[in-house]
Amino acid sequence: YSGSTYFPQSGFIISADGLVVTAISGDGKNYSVVTSDGEQQEAKILISDPVLGLVLLKIDSPVSGLKVLKLGDSDSVRPGQVVFGYSKFSSEDYRVALGIVSAKESELILTDVTATDQHFGSPLLNLKGEVIGIINGFDPDFPRLGLAVPINKVKPHIPGAISSSGALFYEPATAY
């Protein structure tokens, strides 16, 4: 949720203690997270990056057993690589879209994974199930063209350190 207006979109959990990555929504001030089991949790903004169009949230009181996605290496993404996007539109409506990487630049991954505004904040995954990007755009004139921020652009914003295996070692941020 953002303010009093509901802006449904996707996001994903990157740590068992409730760190969530999603796209900036609405006024970008207030967020609630609804987990895959339907639990609604309030979340605080740790980082908001309007240049990338993304936010890093911390669920106030995370439930145990959160499903955490592993972060991959977007520097290894190549044109022609098979990828997929995963979104949850409602409590019973999950969407998976398969596609290929059309082009990759340092600031953007272009793919034919279909994207709409409800896909914003969704993970773009490689075939290992690792997050390689965050879907945050599309061209309305070319609806089959999805745009994603490479995950390596997001990693420096995450409190703690990412090991070479991609596991997150979270240390509470104090500078934010």
C-alpha positions in Angstrom: 0.0 0.0 0.0 1.1 3.5 -0.6 -0.7 6.2 1.4 -4.4 5.6 1.2 -4.2 4.3 -2.4 -3.6 0.7 -3.2 -1.0 0.0 -5.8 -0.7 -3.7 -6.3 2.7 -4.9 -7.5 5.2 -7.6 -6.9 8.4 -7.8 -4.9 10.6 -10.5 -3.5 12.2 -11.4 -0.2 16.0 -11.5 0.0 16.6 -12.5 3.6 14.9 -14.6 6.3 14.5 -11.6 8.6 12.3 -9.8 6.1 14.3 -7.7 3.6 12.2 -7.1 0.5 13.1 -5.6 -2.9 10.3 -3.9 -4.9 9.7 -1.0 -7.2 8.7 2.5 -6.0 4.9 2.7 -5.9 2.6 5.7 -5.7 3.9 8.3 -3.3 6.5 5.8 -2.1 6.0 6.5 1.6 4.1 3.5 3.0 4.3 -0.1 2.1 2.6 -3.3 3.3 3.9 -6.7 2.2 1.5 -9.6 1.6 3.4 -12.9 1.7 2.6 -15.9 -0.4 0.5 -17.4 2.4 -1.6 -14.3 2.6 -0.1 -12.7 5.7 -0.1 -8.9 5.5 2.8 -7.2 7.2 3.8 -3.5 7.5 7.2 -2.7 6.2 9.6 0.2 6.7 11.6 1.8 3.9 15.4 1.3 4.4 16.5 2.7 1.1 14.6 4.4 -1.7 16.4 4.9 -5.0 14.4 7.0 -7.4 17.1 6.7 -10.1 16.8 2.9 -10.1 13.1 3.1 -9.3 13.5 0.6 -6.5 13.0 0.4 -2.7 14.5 -1.9 -0.1 12.0 -2.6 2.7 12.2 -4.4 6.0 9.1 -6.2 7.2 8.4 -5.0 10.8 7.5 -8.4 12.3 8.5 -11.1 9.8 6.9 -14.5 10.2 9.1 -17.5 10.3 9.6 -19.5 7.1 9.7 -16.7 4.6 10.6 -17.8 1.1 13.9 -16.2 0.2 15.3 -15.8 -3.3 19.0 -16.2 -4.0 20.7 -13.3 -5.7 22.6 -14.2 -8.9 25.2 -12.3 -10.9 23.8 -10.0 -13.5 27.2 -9.4 -15.0 27.1 -12.9 -16.4 23.8 -12.3 -18.3 24.2 -12.5 -22.0 21.8 -11.8 -25.0 20.0 -14.9 -26.0 20.0 -16.3 -22.4 16.7 -17.8 -21.3 15.1 -16.0 -18.3 11.7 -15.9 -16.6 9.7 -13.5 -14.6 7.5 -14.4 -11.6 4.7 -12.3 -10.3 1.8 -12.7 -7.8 -1.3 -10.7 -8.9 -3.6 -11.9 -6.1 -3.9 -14.6 -3.5 -4.6 -17.2 -6.1 -3.1 -15.7 -9.3 0.6 -16.4 -9.9 2.2 -15.6 -13.3 5.3 -17.0 -14.8 6.6 -15.6 -18.1 9.4 -17.2 -20.0 11.6 -15.2 -22.4 15.1 -14.4 -23.5 17.4 -11.5 -22.9 17.3 -9.3 -26.0 20.1 -6.9 -24.9 22.1 -6.0 -21.8 23.7 -2.8 -20.8 25.3 -1.8 -17.5 22.1 0.0 -16.5 19.4 -2.2 -18.0 18.4 -5.7 -19.1 16.0 -5.8 -22.0 13.9 -9.0 -22.4 10.8 -10.3 -24.1 9.4 -11.3 -20.7 6.0 -9.6 -20.8 5.8 -6.7 -18.3 3.0 -4.5 -17.1 2.8 -2.1 -14.1 1.7 -5.1 -11.9 5.0 -6.8 -12.8 7.0 -3.8 -11.4 9.3 -5.1 -8.6 9.1 -8.7 -9.8 12.3 -10.7 -10.0 13.8 -11.6 -13.3 15.4 -15.0 -12.8 17.9 -17.2 -14.6 17.3 -20.9 -15.1 19.0 -21.6 -11.7 16.2 -19.6 -10.0 18.6 -16.8 -9.1 17.5 -13.2 -9.3 19.4 -11.4 -12.0 17.2 -8.4 -12.3 14.2 -6.5 -11.1 11.5 -5.8 -13.6 10.7 -2.1 -13.4 9.5 -1.0 -16.8 8.0 -1.6 -20.2 7.3 0.3 -23.3 3.5 0.6 -23.9 4.2 0.6 -27.7 6.1 -2.7 -27.4 4.3 -4.7 -24.7 6.5 -7.7 -25.2 9.6 -5.8 -24.2 10.3 -5.8 -20.5 13.0 -3.7 -18.8 14.8 -4.8 -15.7 17.5 -3.3 -13.4 20.4 -5.7 -13.1 20.6 -7.1 -9.6 24.3 -6.1 -9.3 23.1 -2.5 -9.4 21.0 -3.2 -6.3 23.5 -5.2 -4.3 25.6 -2.2 -3.1 22.4 -0.8 -1.6 21.8 -3.9 0.6 22.9 -3.6 4.2 25.5 -6.3 5.0 27.5 -8.2 2.5 26.8 -10.6 -0.3 29.1 -13.6 -0.3 30.5 -15.1 -3.5 27.7 -17.7 -3.3 25.1 -15.0 -3.3 23.9 -15.6 0.3 22.9 -12.5 2.2 24.5 -11.8 5.5 22.3 -9.0 7.0 23.5 -6.6 9.5 21.0 -4.0 10.6 21.7 -0.6 8.9 22.3 2.4 11.1 23.2 4.9 8.4 19.9 5.0 6.7 
